[in-house]
Amino acid sequence: MKKFAIYILAAVMAAGCLDIKLEDQYSDPDAISTVQRARELLSSAYNAIPRIQVSLSVLSDDFIPTNLSGSYAELLNLYNWQERAIDDFSATVWMDYYMAVATLNALVPRLEYVAVESDEDAAAVEQIRSEASALKALCYFDLLRLYGPVWTDENMDKDGIILKDRLELQFLPRSSLRDCIDEIVRLLEDAASRENNAAEVYYLGKDAVSAIRAEVELWRGNYTDAISYGLPLLADAGSRWTQTDYDNLWSDSDSRERLFAPYIFDSFYTDLCYDRESGDYYILNDDIVFDEGDMREAWTVYPFTMSADTDNPRETRNLGKYNRMYYETVDVRYINTLRYSGVCFTVAEAYARNNQAKEAVDLMNTYLNARGAAAWDAADPGLAGDGLVRAILEEKRKEFVGEGTRWYDLKRLGDDLDRYSNFGTSVTSVIRGGDYRWLFPIPRAEYRYNEAVTQNPDWPVIAVD
């Protein structure tokens, strides 16, 4: 059997030319000759997805800095939205996502060479095709939300991201927002059309595909479609929102709340912690408060005594979840990327924006009751229109604080964002909703050779050799 060796270098991350002028060598198609080989290459694509949860949370309003923040200048500069810090972060994010895309582009055309000797093999190949389409759609959707403008009638023809479907050197322009979302939908429809009975949560199964599609439709304002794709997933969601299933999200145990959770083998969220004795660089924003009896609080808030000043120790609210697991030396095995509670918020927001306030409140109360939080009063005049949308997104913030999702919602809302001094004692600056930095810059390494690519507004195009 031929040795499988495929070298995906920066040359093919996006337009095929990130920093390296020529493509490297690729394996013979015959090298991917078995289902196992194909699965291994797909796993490489899964592993290439960047872990940006901490950085996006720092960029959002999840956290406030502590007296330790200055010890980690790179992260503090990101918190303060310094242009250079965002540019450096953007370069890594862009490269990692397009590494995954390049891997998928290597995989898909070679699946026809996979030996199919049984019905089981045929089903496995079909599942791999479905997962590959879904994973590529997820990469594109994340990239589009990071680098493209929000979806409006005025923005649909503006530049989105580079769509690349071949594993070869190409100098491609950015596609329009409209064309990007059409390609994402096409990929999701392809994934959904194939048999995909993935039982393991670290693979993108058919329910995960529906969850992504619901979020895509919400993002582009197709609220009825967002409901139709998301609601069937919530038929038995109440039975999944148990104390045990919630606790198990932050362990290496199975949780019925998970829809998609990549499996990892190393520590996670260590960037948040200075050390286990002194505390964290960032702590929870004081705005994040839970009702008494809300099961989310115990795993979200990690009480800590910061002892940097031994004469005046400070009681803080550190982030729990993966951070608590790090403090308590609990192995992290899953990154809870998609879960049923996320679908709940997608559908609830779609209901609210679709003028279906009763349905939105009823769904939220099913969720809140399961979490042990106070139910909403449907007669409350504040739970209507924009007020209802805001209330849903505040509960979503509590559910996903520290997991990187809040930044995307803040960008959609177009709100101003406060930056605080240590421990939140004062506002030091305000990031306006229309600030150019909400669109990440196209990395210098991308336009180094690709003259067809454009930069986002107000970001400089730095001269390159």
N, C-alpha and C positions, 0 to 999 in steps of 0.2 A: 504494500500500500504506500502510495506517495506520502511523503511528509507534508503536512499542511503548514504553510508558512505564508502569511499575508502581512505585508508591511504597509500600514496606512499612516502616512506621514502628513505633516502640515500642508504639503503640496496639494492635498485633495480635500481639505477641510470644508471649503465653501465653493469658491470659484475654481478651485483646483490649484491655487497658487499662494497659499499663506506662507510667505517667507522663503519658500524653496522654489526654484525656478522650474525644475523638472519633476515629473512624477517618478516615484520609485517603482521597483518591480512588483508585480502582483503574481499570485500563484496561478498555476494552470487551472482551468475550470474543473479538470478531473480530480483535483485535490479535494474538492468538496463533493465526495462521492457517496457519503452515507448520511443518514438522518442524524447520527451523533455529531458528525463534522458540521452539519448545517446548524444544529442546535448550539454547538460551541461558538460558532461565529455570531449567531444571534445573541448569545450571552455576552459576547464582547461589546455588542452595541448597547445592550442594557447597562453594562458596567461603565460605558463612556459618558452616560448622562451626568452632567456636573451636579455636585451637591452644593447648592447655593442658598439653602434654607436660612442659614445664620446670616449671611450677607444681606439677603433681601429683607430679613426681619430687622436688621440694624438700619437699613435704609428707610424702613417704614416707621410707624408709631408704636410698635410693640414694646420697645425698650427705651430706657433712659440711661445715660452714662453714670459711672461711679468714679470714685477717686483713683481707681486702678486703670481707667480707660486710657489715660495718657501713656501707659506702659506699652500699649499696642497701637502704635501710631498709624499703621495701615488701616486698621479697623476704625479708629477714631476719625481718620480722614474720610472714610466711607460714610460714617454716621453724619459727618458735617457736609456731605455731598460735595466734597472737593473734586474739581474736574479731573485732576490727574488720577485720583483714587478710582473714580468711576471708569475712566478710560482703561486703567490697568485691569480692573475687574471685568470689564466688558470683553477685553481681548481673550481672557481665559474662558469666559462663558461661550463666546462665539466659537472658539476653536473646539471646545469639548462637545458642544451640540453637533457641530458639523463633522466631528470625528464619528459620532454615532450614525449620522446620515451617510457618510462615506462607507462605513461598514455595512449598512443596510443595502446600499447600492452595489456593493461587492457580492452580497449574499443573494439577492432576489434573482438575478439572471442565471445564477449557477444552480438554482434549485432544480432546473430541468435535468441536470446531470446526476442528481441523487438517485441511487439505486432504490427502486420500489419493488420489494419482493413479497409484500403481503398487504392486506387491507389496513393493517395497523401502521405500516410504513406510509401508505398513501394518506391516511388520516393525519399522521404526524407532520408530513410535508405541508398539507393543507393548513394545519394549525400554525406552522411556522410562517407561512405566507400571510396569514391573518395577523399574527403578532407583528411581523415586520411592517406591514402597512400601518397598523395602529401606533407602533412606536415612532415611526417616521412622522405621522400626523401629530403626535404629542410633541416631538422635537420642534416641528415647524410652528406649532401653536405657541409654545413657550417662547421661541425666538420672535415670533410676530408680536407678542404682547410686550416683549422687552425692547425691541428695536423699531416697531411700527407705531403709528398713531392709533388712538382709540377709534372705534368704528362709528363714523357718522357719514351722512350723505356727502358732506364736503370732503371727507378724507379718503373715500373709496378708491380714487385714482392716484393717491399718493404712494410713495415708495414703501414697500413692506420689507421682505427679506429675499434672499437668493434661493430659488427653487432649483435643485440639482437632482437629476434622476439617472445620471450615468457616472460610472467610475472612470473618468478620463479627464484630461486637462481641458477646462472650459473657462472662458472669460465671460461671465454672465452678468447682466445688470440685475438690479433688484426688481422683482415683480411688484405689481400694484397690490394694494391691500385687498382689492376685490379678487384678483387672480390667486393670491396666497390663500385666502379663505376657501376659494373654490377647490384648490388642490388639497387642502386639509380635509374638506368634506369628501372629496373623491376617494382619498385614502381611507377614511373612516368607513365609507360605504363599501369599499373593497374588503376591508377587514370584517365588516358585519355580514357580508354575503357568503363568507366561507365558514365551514364547520370549524368551530373553535371551542372545544370543551375543556380548556385549560382549568385544572382544578387548583393548581398551585397559585398563591397570590403573588408570587414574584414573576408571573407571566401575565401579559395583558389578555385576559379572557373576554368573552363576549359582553359580560356586564360592565367591565371596565371600558370597553369600546363605547357602549351606550352612555356611560357617565361622561366620557370626554365629549361625545357628540352633544349632550345636553349643555355642557359648559360652553362649547363653541357657539351653539345657537343663542344662548343667553348673551354672550359677548357681542354678537352681531345683531342683537335686538329682535330675534325671531322667538318671541316668548312662548307662543303656542307650541312651537316645535320643541323648545327646551323642556316644556312640561311633558310633552308626549314621549320624549326619549328618557326623561328622568323618572317620571312617576311610576312606571312599572317596576323599577328597581326598589321602590319604597313599600311594596305590598306587604312585606313582613319585616320592615326595617325596625319597627318597635321592639320586636323580639331580639334584635341584634344590639340594641342600645341598653345593655345590661351593665351592672357594675363589673362583673367578671370580664366581659368583652372589652370594656373600656380599660380596665387595669391591664389586660393582656396586650393592648396596643403598645405598651411601654415595657415589653418583656420579649423573650424569645418564644413565648407560647402562642398558640393559635388564637386568633380573634375573629369572630364573625363580622366585625365591623370593617375589616379590611377588604378593599376591592383590588387594589394593586399596591404591593409593597416590595420593592426590590430587596433582595437578600444581600447583606454585606458582611464583611469579615474583619472589620477594624473599628476602632473607636470613632465616635461621631459626636459632634458639637463641642469638641474640646477647645475650639477657637473662642468659645464664650467664657471659659474659665481661666482665671489667672493662676490659681492653684487651689487645691482642696481646703487649705487652711485659711487663705486670705479672702477668697470669694471670687466674684465674676467681674468682668469688665463692664457688663451691662446687666441691669435688673429690669423687672417688669415695670411698665408704665403704670403710674398710680391710677390712671383712668380705668384700668382693667379690674373690675370688682365682681365677685360672684355672690349669688344669693346663698343664704345659709342652707346647707343640705345639698348644694350642687356638687355632684360627684366629680366634676371637672376640676374643682379647686385643689383637691389633694394632689393631683398629678400635674397641675399647671403651676402652682405656687410652691416653691421650695424655701421655707423659712431658713434664714441663715444669719449668723452673727459675724459680721466682718470685723476682723481683729487687727487690721493694719495699724489702727491707733489703739493700743492696748488700754490706754487710760480712758478712752471714750468709745467703746465698741458700738457699732451701729447694727441694728436689726434691719435686715433687708428682705425683700421678696425676690429671690432668684427664680429663674425659670426652672420648672420641673422637667417632666417628659424625659427626653434623651439626656438632658443636662443632669437631672437627678440620677439617672442610671449611671452616668459617669462618676458622680460623687459617691454613689453607693456600690461601685464596681460591679454593676449588672451588665452582662453582655448585651450589646446592641446587635440585633440580627436583621431587623426590618426597618426600612424607611417608609413610613405610612404615607404614600404618595396620593392615593385615592381611597376614600372610604365613604360609607353610606351616608354619614352625617353631611359630607360635602355635597352629595346629591340632594339631600334635604334642603340645604341652603340655596342651591341652584334653582330648584323647583319653587321654593317659597318666594324667592326674589322675582322669578318669572311671573308667578301669580300676582304679586304686588304690582309689578310694572304693567301687567295685563288687565289691571282694574278688577282683579278677583281677590279682594281683600279678605273676604270670609274664608276662602280656601287657603290663603296664605297664613292667616292666624290659626286656623284649625291645624294645619300641618306643623306650624311652629309649636303649638301647644302639645302635640303628640311628642315632639322631640324634647321640649322643655320638661314635660312630666317624666319622661324616661330618664332625663338627666338629674332629676330632683330639684330643678329650678322652679321659680314661681311662674305660674301660667299667666298668659296675657288676657286682658279683658277686651273682648271684641268690640265693646261699646266705647272704648277709650278713643276720643277724637284724635289723639296723637297717632293712632295706628291706622293712618290712611295716607294715601298718596306717597309723597317723598318721605314723610315721617315713618311710614311702615317699612319702606325700603331701608332707611337708616337703622331702624330697630333690628331688622333682620341681619344687616351687615355688622352691627355691634355684637350680636350673639355669635355670628360667624367668627368675629375677631377673637372672642373668648375661646371658642372651640379650637381655633388653629393658631393661637398666638405662638410665636417663635418658630412656626413651620414654613414661613416664607410666602403665604398666600395673601397676606394683607396688602403688600405692595401693589399687586395687580388690581385689587379693589380700589385702592386709593387713586391709582392712575385713572381708572374708569370714572370715578366720582369727580375728579378734577378739583379736589379740595386742596386748601393750603395745608402745609405740614410743618409743625413746630419742631425746632431743634432746641434741646435743653442743656443747661449746665449740669454739673455733677449732682446726682440725686434729685434732679428735676426742680431745683430751687428757683430757676428763672428761665425764661425763653431767650436764647441767644441769637436765634435767626429764624426766618420763616422761608420755607420753600414754597413758592406759589404754584398753584395748580397748573398754570400754563408754562411753567419753567421748561426750558429746552432739555434739561437733564432727565426728564421723565422718559425721553427716548434715548436709549443707550447709543454711544457712538460706534460707527462701523470701525473696526480695528485698523490701525495703520498697516498691519501685515496683510490685510485683505486688499487694500487699494494700492499696495506696493507694486503689483504687476497688473492688476485688473483695472484698467482704465475705464471700464464700463460701469463700475459700481459708483454710486453717489453717497455722499456723507449726509448724516441727518442735520437738520437746520441748526445753525449757530455753533455746531461743533467744528473745530478747526481741522483742516486737512493739512497734516504735518508733512513737510517736505521729506522725501525719501531718496536714497541714492539710486 
